[in-house]
Amino acid sequence: MKVLVTGGAGFIGSHVADTLLAAGHQVVIVDNLHTGHRYNVPAQASFHEIDIRNYAALEELFAAEQFDAISHQAAMANVRESMSNPVPYAEVNVIGTLNLLDLSRKHGVKKIVMASTGGAVYGEGYSEDGSRLPFTEATWPQPKDNYGATKLSCEFHLDLYHANYGLKYIALRYPNVYGPRQDSKGEAGVVAIFAGAMLADAPTKITGDGKQQRDYAYVGDVARANKLALESDAVGIYNVGTGVPTDVNTVHTTLSQITEYEQAPTYIPRPAGEVLATYLDSSKAKRDLGWQAEVPLAEGLRRVVEWMKDNQ
C-alpha cells in the first residue's frame, strides 16, 4: 500500500513509518515540524513539510500521490495547553482531520487509521471500588480537557464519513505511550522527563502523591497496532493499552534503578483536573486485530535509557 503518515516526523509517527516500511509499504510523510524533527524521518520515506490545516497543499499532494490509506498521527496533544489556548487544538485536530477525510473522499482513499487517546477521551477512571476500570470501548466518554474533546469529535467525524461515503476507519485510543525519540522537554510523558533528568543527575518532581495510575505502552507496540489496523478490514474504535495500571512512583523507582540515580523526588501540588487513574482493556484489539502489548515496562524503560545515552 501507499500510505500517507501525518505527523511522521514526530515521536509516534516516525515509529509508525518505520514499521510500515519494514512491512513493505510505501510511505509518504507530511509534518509541519512544530514538534517533529526532520532527522526522525526514515530515509526510505518521502517527506513534505505541510501543515494539515493547509487544504490546498494537501489536495495537491493527494492528487499527485493517490494514496491507498492514511495513518493519521498529526495532532496537538498538550492537555494543559489545550485548556489555556483551545482554538489551535480545534483547528489542527478537528479541522485538520476533516481536511484529510474530505480529501480521502475526493481521491479514493480506502482507509484511515487515526491516533486517538484513551486517557483524555474517557476522562476520570478513579472510583473507590475500582468499578470504572479498566476502560473498554463501551465506556461512556467523558473528556475533562479540550484535547480529549477534539479527539472525540474526530472519532464522530470518522464514523460519519464511513456511514456516508464508505471510508473505512479505525481510531486507536492510545494510553501513555513512551519510548525512544520522545522529547524530555515540555509536557512529554513522565518516562522521558524522568529519564532525561536522571541521566543529567538533575532533580525530579512528582505531582501529588505519585499514586496516580496510568497505562504505559511501549511505542514499538503502538506502531505495530497501527500497522495491523491499516492491514485489517475491521472498522471502529480500539483501545491499544497494556491493561496494567502502574503508578508514577513505580516508574520513578524503576528508572532510578536503571540509571543508578540516588536523589529522592520532590512532590509538588497536583494540578487541578489531573486524572487519578486510567488504564485500558484491549481485548477487542486482540480479538479483531491480533494485537496485544509485548514489551514489559521494565524492558521498555531500559530501552529508553539506552537510547537517551546514545542520542542526547
N, C-alpha and C positions, 0 to 999 in steps of 0.2 A: 504493500500500500504506500501511496504518497501521503504523508501525514504532516499537517501544519501543527507545530508545537508553539503555542503562545507562551511568553514568559520563559522561553527555553534557555536564556542566559542566566536565569536565577537558580536558587538553591535546588528546589524540587524539579523544576522544569528541565534543567540540564541533565539530571539523573534520568528523567523520563526519556529524553532524547538519546542518551547513551544506550538505554535498554532497548529502545525501538530500533536503533541502528544495529545493535548486536543481533537482533532477531531478523535482520534482513530488510527492514522497511526503509523507504526513502524519507528523509526528514528535512523539512524547511522550518526555520525558526524565525519568529518575529519577537522583538523585545525592544522596549524604549530605553533600556539601560538605566531606569530610575533607581532600581535596587539590584538589578542583574549586572553581570560583568562579561565583557567580550571574551575574556580568557576562559570562561566556563563553556563556551560554545564548542561542541565537538568539531574536529577538523573535517569530518565526512558530511557534516550538515551545511546547508546553505543558510546564510543569515541576512536578515533585513531589519534595519533599525526603524521600526514602525510602532507608533502608539495605537493601541486597539480602538481608541476614540476617533481615529482618523479614517473615516469610512472610505473616502476616495482612494487613499493609498492602499487600503486593504482590498478594495474592489479591483484595482489594477493588478495586485498580486494574485487574487483568486482567478481572474481571467487568464493570467499567464500560466499559472501552475496547475489548475484543475485538480484540486485535492480530492482524495478519496475520503479522508477523515481528518478530524481536528482533536488534538489533545490540548485543552484549554486550561493552562496553568497560570496565566497572567492575572494579577489582581493586586489591589491594595489591601493589606492584611494586618495593619496595626490596630488592634482592638481599641486601645486608649485614644489614639489619634482619630479614629472613626467617630468618637463621641465629641471631640473638640472641633473637628473640621470635617463634617459629614458629607458635604457636597461632592468633593472629588471622589469619594468612595462610591457614591451613586453613579457618577459619570464613568468611572473606569469599570467598576464591577458590573453594573446593570446595563448602562448604555453600550459599553464595550462588548459585553456578551450579546446584546441584541444586534449589534453590528455583525458579529460572527454568525449568528443564527440567520439573519436576513440574507447575508451573502451565501451561506450554505444552501438556503432555499433556491436562490437565483442560479447558483453554479453547480448544483447536483452533488453536493457533499452527502455522503451516505450516513455518516455517524459522527457525533461529537461526544467526547468524554470530558467532563468538567470537574475541576478541583473544587469541592465544597468543603464545609467544615462541620465536624461533629460537635466540637466543644462550643462553638458560637451559635450554631443553629438550634441545638437542643436546650441550651441555657443551663440553669442550675440543676444539678442532679442530687445534691445533698438532701438526705432525709434521715431522721433519727433511726428508722428501722431499715434503711438501705433499700427500700422497695422501689425506688425510681431507677436504680442502676442494676446492670449496665443498660445503656440506651440501646434500643433496637430501632429499626427504620419505622416501626409503628408508633414510636414515642411521639407525643404531640410536641412540635417545635415551639420553643419559647425564647427567641433571641433576646439577649439582655444588652446588646450593643448594635450600633449601626452596621458594623462589618457583617455580623451574623444575619441581620435583616436583609442586607443586599444579596447575600448568598442564597437565602431562602427565596427571595424574589426571582433570582436567576433559575432556581430549580423549577418554579412555576412556569417561567418562560420556556424552558426546555420541554416540559410536558405539553405546553400549548403548541409548540412547533411540531412535536411528534404527532399530536392528535390531528392537527390541521394540514400538515404537509408531509407526514410520513418520515420525518427526520428522526433516525434512531439516536438515543442518547443514554448515557449513564452519568449520574452525578455521584462522585466518590466523596463521602463525608470523611475527611481526614481527622485523626486525633492530633496529638502533639508530635509532629514529625521532627526528627533530629538526624544528624549525620554529617559527613564531610561536606564542605562548601557552605555550611550555614554560617552566616555572619555573627560574630560575637558582640557586635555593637548594636545600639538601638534596642528595639523591643524584639530581639531574637528570642529563641527558646532558651530556657534556663540551662540546658545542656551546653550550648555554645557559650553562653555568658559565663557559667561557672568554669568550664574548661579553659577558656581564654584567660580568665583571672588567675586561676590556679597555676597555669604554666608560667605566668608572669610573676607569681608569688605576690599577687595583689589581694586586697581584702574582698570578701564576698558578702552579699546581702541576700537575705531571705525575707519575703513579705509574710506578715502574720506569724503563725507558729510553725510553718513549714509542713503542716499535716495535710494541706490541700492535695487531693489526689488527681492524677492525670493518667492518661493512656499514652505511653511513649512508643511510637513506631519508627523503626529504622527506615531511612529514606530509600534504601535499595528495595525493601519490601513494598513500599508505597509505589515506587516506579514500576515494579513488576505487576502490581494491581492495575496500573494504568494500561500496560501492555495487554494484559488479559482482557480488560474491559473493551479495548479497541478491537480485539480479535473476536470477541464474543457477539452472539446475536441477541444477548439479553438487553433489556431496556428497563430503566428505573433508577432508584436511589439505593446506594450500597455503602454501608459502613466498612472502613478498612482499618480497624484497630487491632490491638493485641488482646483486648478483653481483660488485661491485667492492670489493676489500679496500683500506682506507685506514688508515694508522697515525695514532696520536694526534698525533705530531709534525707531520704534514702538516696536520691540522685546525688545530692551533695556529698554524702558519706562515701558512696561508691567511687565517685570521681576523685575524691580526696585520696582514697587508697591507690587508685591507678596512677595518680600524679605525684604521690608522696607529699601531698600538701598538708601542712600541720596547723594552719590557722583555723580558729573557730569562726563560723559565720556571724554576722551581725543581723539581728532580727529587727525589722522595721515595720511600721504600721501597714496593715493590709489595705490596698486601695478599695474604695467603695465600689461595690458591684462585682468584685472578683469572685468567680465561681469557685466553690469549695471542693466539688467533686464531679468528675466526668470520666467515664470510660465506656467503650463501645463493644457491643455484641456484633461480631462479624460473621455469624454462622450463615447468613444469606449469601455473602460473597463466597464462602467456601462451597456452598451448595451449587450456586449458579455459575461462578467464575473459576472455581477450582483454586481459589486463593486463600491462604492464611499466612499470618506473620511467621517468619522463620528465625529471625536474628534475636537472640535473647538480649535483654537490656545491658547486662554487664559486658557482653561481647561488643555490642554496638557502641557503648561508651569507650571501650578500649580503642576501637577503630577511629573514633572522633579524635581522641588524644593523639594517636599516632599521626593522623592526617595533619592536625594542627602543628605538631612538632616539625613536620616536613615542609609545611607550607606557610607558616606565619613567623 
